[in-house]
Amino acid sequence: MIGALLLLGLAGRAGVAQETGAPADNVQVEQAVLAAPGSMRQAATVLGYGGEDRPGDALTVLREGTNDLICLADDPEVPGFHAACYHRSLDDFMVLGRRLKAEGMGRDEIMDARYAALASGDLKMPDRAVLYTVSAEGGPAALDGARRLVVVYVPGATVEDLGLPSRPEGSAPWLMLPGTPWAHIMIGR
């Protein structure tokens, strides 16, 4: 199924935006929702890059959704393929990270800025929320062997609270950043 969607998407690259190299809107939508569970794809909001009639690299709404999932299309300026879908309650957290990255901040600086925003009350994490990702080093054509990840945010949770290890152990779920405002369970699929 993924392979068939990608072949359709790659065939649709005739509609690639000239300035950004972003695929046509319909291709970005098809590829972005691949990160989401199948039952949630049709109703998800999708954000993408440039595309038809919109030069530039800023994210824009390609499709308004009717559920609480927001999906991000693959950034055409970054090598490989990465799409992500997250619950709407994580949007402020995600928007802040994207904004700071666009301003040139690195991963550690972004984490520090997010912690500061949480401490000041300018940012609030939801009690729980989910993020889904799909990544492939070889770009969209390599998605049959893609890495899939489900992240369940459980702010403040500890290893003792959940009975999960704090490091990956084989294919078992594990708790990353335990005890922090964005502690989360990592589940590879």
Backbone hydrogen bonds in HBPLUS format (Angstrom, degrees):
<---DONOR---> <-ACCEPTOR-->    atom                        ^
c    i                          cat <-CA-CA->   ^        H-A-AA   ^      H-
h    n   atom  resd res      DA  || num        DHA   H-A  angle D-A-AA Bond
n    s   type  num  typ     dist DA aas  dist angle  dist       angle   num
A0005-LEU N   A0001-MET O   3.01 MM   4  6.31 162.3  2.04 154.3 158.5     1
A0006-LEU N   A0002-ILE O   2.90 MM   4  6.14 156.8  1.96 153.4 160.2     2
A0007-LEU N   A0003-GLY O   2.93 MM   4  6.17 154.5  2.00 148.4 155.2     3
A0008-LEU N   A0004-ALA O   3.06 MM   4  6.31 160.6  2.09 148.4 153.4     4
A0009-GLY N   A0005-LEU O   2.83 MM   4  6.06 156.6  1.88 144.1 151.6     5
A0010-LEU N   A0006-LEU O   2.68 MM   4  5.87 160.1  1.72 155.4 159.9     6
A0011-ALA N   A0007-LEU O   2.93 MM   4  6.01 154.3  2.00 143.7 150.9     7
A0012-GLY N   A0008-LEU O   3.00 MM   4  6.22 137.0  2.19 139.3 151.1     8
A0012-GLY N   A0009-GLY O   3.11 MM   3  5.00 124.8  2.43  90.2 104.7     9
A0013-ARG N   A0010-LEU O   3.14 MM   3  5.29 163.9  2.17 107.2 110.8    10
A0015-GLY N   A0012-GLY O   3.04 MM   3  6.06 173.7  2.04 130.6 132.0    11
A0016-VAL N   A0013-ARG O   3.03 MM   3  5.10 129.6  2.30 122.1 116.5    12
A0017-ALA N   A0022-ALA O   2.91 MM   5  5.42 157.6  1.96 163.1 164.5    13
A0021-GLY N   A0017-ALA O   3.08 MM   4  5.38 144.9  2.21 137.3 146.0    14
A0027-VAL N   A0024-ALA O   3.05 MM   3  5.34 124.2  2.37 105.9 120.0    15
A0028-GLN N   A0024-ALA O   3.00 MM   4  6.35 161.1  2.04 158.2 164.1    16
A0029-VAL N   A0025-ASP O   2.91 MM   4  6.19 159.5  1.96 157.7 163.4    17
A0030-GLU N   A0026-ASN O   3.03 MM   4  6.18 167.4  2.05 143.0 146.5    18
A0031-GLN N   A0027-VAL O   2.94 MM   4  6.11 161.2  1.97 153.0 158.0    19
A0032-ALA N   A0028-GLN O   2.81 MM   4  5.83 160.0  1.85 149.3 155.4    20
A0033-VAL N   A0029-VAL O   3.20 MM   4  6.29 168.1  2.21 156.7 157.7    21
A0034-LEU N   A0031-GLN O   3.21 MM   3  5.42 154.7  2.27 105.1 112.7    22
A0035-ALA N   A0032-ALA O   3.42 MM   3  6.37 173.2  2.43 122.4 123.7    23
A0036-ALA N   A0033-VAL O   3.03 MM   3  5.32 144.5  2.16 108.1 117.7    24
A0040-MET N   A0037-PRO O   2.92 MM   3  5.56 160.9  1.96 123.1 129.4    25
A0041-ARG N   A0038-GLY O   3.44 MM   3  5.46 158.6  2.49 103.9 109.5    26
A0044-ALA N   A0041-ARG O   3.28 MM   3  5.43 167.8  2.30 111.0 114.7    27
A0066-THR N   A0043-ALA O   2.73 MM  23  5.04 138.8  1.89 128.2 141.2    28
A0067-ASN N   A0043-ALA O   3.05 MM  24  5.42 150.5  2.13 146.7 139.3    29
A0045-THR N   A0069-LEU O   2.97 MM  24  6.24 159.3  2.01 167.0 160.6    30
A0071-CYS N   A0045-THR O   2.77 MM  26  6.07 162.5  1.80 154.4 160.3    31
A0046-VAL N   A0063-ARG O   2.89 MM  17  5.13 158.7  1.93 144.8 150.6    32
A0062-LEU N   A0046-VAL O   2.76 MM  16  5.53 159.9  1.80 152.7 159.4    33
A0063-ARG N   A0046-VAL O   3.27 MM  17  5.13 153.4  2.34 140.3 139.7    34
A0047-LEU N   A0071-CYS O   2.81 MM  24  6.15 165.5  1.83 168.9 173.1    35
A0073-ALA N   A0047-LEU O   2.86 MM  26  6.11 156.3  1.92 162.7 170.8    36
A0048-GLY N   A0060-THR O   2.87 MM  12  5.51 159.0  1.91 157.2 160.5    37
A0060-THR N   A0048-GLY O   2.85 MM  12  5.51 146.2  1.96 148.2 159.2    38
A0054-ARG N   A0051-GLY O   3.20 MM   3  5.49 170.6  2.20 126.6 125.3    39
A0088-ARG N   A0068-ASP O   2.69 MM  20  5.21 148.1  1.79 159.5 164.7    40
A0070-ILE N   A0086-TYR O   2.84 MM  16  5.37 164.2  1.86 155.5 160.5    41
A0086-TYR N   A0070-ILE O   2.80 MM  16  5.37 154.5  1.86 148.1 153.3    42
A0072-LEU N   A0084-ALA O   2.65 MM  12  5.32 162.1  1.68 165.5 172.0    43
A0084-ALA N   A0072-LEU O   3.42 MM  12  5.32 155.1  2.48 134.1 141.1    44
A0078-VAL N   A0075-ASP O   3.12 MM   3  5.63 168.1  2.14 119.5 123.3    45
A0081-PHE N   A0136-ALA O   2.75 MM  55  5.06 144.9  1.87 151.3 161.2    46
A0136-ALA N   A0081-PHE O   2.89 MM  55  5.06 154.3  1.96 138.6 142.6    47
A0083-ALA N   A0134-VAL O   3.01 MM  51  5.52 160.7  2.05 157.7 163.9    48
A0134-VAL N   A0083-ALA O   3.00 MM  51  5.52 150.6  2.09 156.9 159.7    49
A0085-CYS N   A0132-TYR O   2.81 MM  47  5.13 155.6  1.87 148.8 155.5    50
A0132-TYR N   A0085-CYS O   2.68 MM  47  5.13 162.9  1.71 158.8 164.8    51
A0087-HIS N   A0130-VAL O   3.03 MM  43  5.79 145.6  2.15 162.3 172.2    52
A0090-LEU N   A0087-HIS O   2.87 MM   3  5.80 170.9  1.87 134.3 137.4    53
A0091-ASP N   A0088-ARG O   3.02 MM   3  5.32 166.1  2.04 116.7 120.0    54
A0094-MET N   A0090-LEU O   2.97 MM   4  6.20 161.7  2.00 159.6 165.6    55
A0095-VAL N   A0091-ASP O   2.73 MM   4  5.85 168.4  1.74 162.5 165.7    56
A0096-LEU N   A0092-ASP O   3.02 MM   4  6.08 162.2  2.05 144.5 149.3    57
A0097-GLY N   A0093-PHE O   3.19 MM   4  6.44 161.0  2.23 142.6 147.6    58
A0098-ARG N   A0094-MET O   2.95 MM   4  6.25 161.8  1.99 154.9 159.5    59
A0099-ARG N   A0095-VAL O   2.88 MM   4  6.06 160.1  1.92 153.1 158.9    60
A0100-LEU N   A0096-LEU O   2.95 MM   4  6.14 166.5  1.97 156.2 159.3    61
A0101-LYS N   A0097-GLY O   2.98 MM   4  6.11 155.0  2.05 145.3 152.6    62
A0102-ALA N   A0098-ARG O   2.94 MM   4  6.12 157.9  1.99 146.7 152.6    63
A0103-GLU N   A0099-ARG O   3.04 MM   4  6.33 133.1  2.26 138.6 151.4    64
A0105-MET N   A0100-LEU O   3.06 MM   5  5.63 160.3  2.10 155.2 149.2    65
A0104-GLY N   A0101-LYS O   2.89 MM   3  5.13 157.3  1.95 109.0 115.3    66
A0110-ILE N   A0106-GLY O   2.92 MM   4  6.14 154.9  1.98 156.4 164.3    67
A0111-MET N   A0107-ARG O   2.94 MM   4  6.23 159.0  1.98 151.8 157.4    68
A0112-ASP N   A0108-ASP O   2.94 MM   4  6.18 162.7  1.97 149.5 154.1    69
A0113-ALA N   A0109-GLU O   2.91 MM   4  6.11 158.5  1.96 146.4 152.3    70
A0114-ARG N   A0110-ILE O   2.87 MM   4  6.09 154.7  1.93 149.4 156.5    71
A0115-TYR N   A0111-MET O   2.90 MM   4  6.16 160.7  1.94 152.4 157.7    72
A0116-ALA N   A0112-ASP O   2.92 MM   4  6.16 159.5  1.96 148.2 154.1    73
A0117-ALA N   A0113-ALA O   2.91 MM   4  6.12 155.7  1.97 145.3 151.8    74
A0118-LEU N   A0114-ARG O   2.91 MM   4  6.17 151.4  2.00 149.2 157.0    75
A0119-ALA N   A0115-TYR O   2.85 MM   4  6.08 162.1  1.88 153.7 158.8    76
A0120-SER N   A0116-ALA O   2.93 MM   4  6.11 150.7  2.02 147.8 155.3    77
A0122-ASP N   A0117-ALA O   2.91 MM   5  4.98 117.2  2.32 151.7 160.0    78
A0123-LEU N   A0117-ALA O   3.02 MM   6  5.17 138.7  2.19 127.2 119.9    79
A0121-GLY N   A0118-LEU O   3.16 MM   3  5.14 144.7  2.29  97.4 107.9    80
A0129-ALA N   A0153-TYR O   3.35 MM  24  5.19 143.2  2.49 126.7 133.0    81
A0153-TYR N   A0129-ALA O   2.71 MM  24  5.19 151.9  1.79 161.9 167.3    82
A0131-LEU N   A0151-VAL O   2.81 MM  20  5.00 151.2  1.89 147.6 156.0    83
A0151-VAL N   A0131-LEU O   2.78 MM  20  5.00 168.0  1.80 157.2 159.6    84
A0133-THR N   A0149-LEU O   2.87 MM  16  5.22 155.2  1.93 156.6 160.2    85
A0149-LEU N   A0133-THR O   3.08 MM  16  5.22 159.5  2.13 136.8 139.3    86
A0135-SER N   A0147-ARG O   2.90 MM  12  5.22 153.7  1.97 145.9 154.7    87
A0147-ARG N   A0135-SER O   2.81 MM  12  5.22 158.4  1.85 160.6 161.7    88
A0139-GLY N   A0136-ALA O   3.37 MM   3  5.65 164.8  2.40 113.7 114.0    89
A0142-ALA N   A0139-GLY O   2.96 MM   3  5.68 163.0  1.99 124.9 130.4    90
A0143-LEU N   A0140-PRO O   3.39 MM   3  5.60 155.6  2.46 118.8 115.9    91
A0145-GLY N   A0142-ALA O   3.33 MM   3  6.13 154.2  2.40 121.0 125.5    92
A0146-ALA N   A0143-LEU O   3.00 MM   3  4.55 162.1  2.04 109.4 107.7    93
A0189-ARG N   A0148-ARG O   2.99 MM  41  5.17 167.3  2.00 129.9 130.4    94
A0150-VAL N   A0187-ILE O   2.76 MM  37  5.02 160.3  1.80 147.9 154.8    95
A0187-ILE N   A0150-VAL O   2.83 MM  37  5.02 148.7  1.93 158.6 164.7    96
A0152-VAL N   A0185-ILE O   2.92 MM  33  4.97 158.8  1.97 139.7 146.3    97
A0185-ILE N   A0152-VAL O   2.80 MM  33  4.97 159.5  1.84 140.8 141.4    98
A0154-VAL N   A0183-ALA O   2.84 MM  29  5.50 165.8  1.86 144.9 149.7    99
A0157-ALA N   A0154-VAL O   2.99 MM   3  5.71 163.0  2.02 147.4 150.8   100
A0156-GLY N   A0180-THR O   2.74 MM  24  4.94 159.8  1.78 154.9 147.9   101
A0179-GLY N   A0157-ALA O   2.64 MM  22  5.20 161.1  1.67 144.9 144.0   102
A0161-ASP N   A0158-THR O   3.09 MM   3  5.04 117.7  2.50  92.6 107.8   103
A0162-LEU N   A0158-THR O   3.16 MM   4  6.45 156.3  2.22 153.0 157.6   104
A0163-GLY N   A0159-VAL O   2.70 MM   4  5.39 145.4  1.82 149.3 157.7   105
A0175-LEU N   A0165-PRO O   2.80 MM  10  6.10 166.5  1.82 168.2 169.4   106
A0172-ALA N   A0169-GLU O   3.28 MM   3  5.82 160.4  2.32 134.2 133.8   107
A0174-TRP N   A0186-MET O   3.16 MM  12  5.39 148.7  2.26 138.0 147.5   108
A0186-MET N   A0174-TRP O   2.76 MM  12  5.39 166.7  1.78 165.6 168.2   109
A0176-MET N   A0184-HIS O   2.76 MM   8  5.37 168.2  1.78 167.7 163.4   110
A0184-HIS N   A0176-MET O   3.02 MM   8  5.37 162.7  2.05 151.1 156.2   111
A0180-THR N   A0177-LEU O   3.24 MM   3  5.85 153.7  2.31 140.6 140.7   112
A0183-ALA N   A0180-THR O   3.21 MM   3  5.16 144.7  2.34 120.4 112.2   113
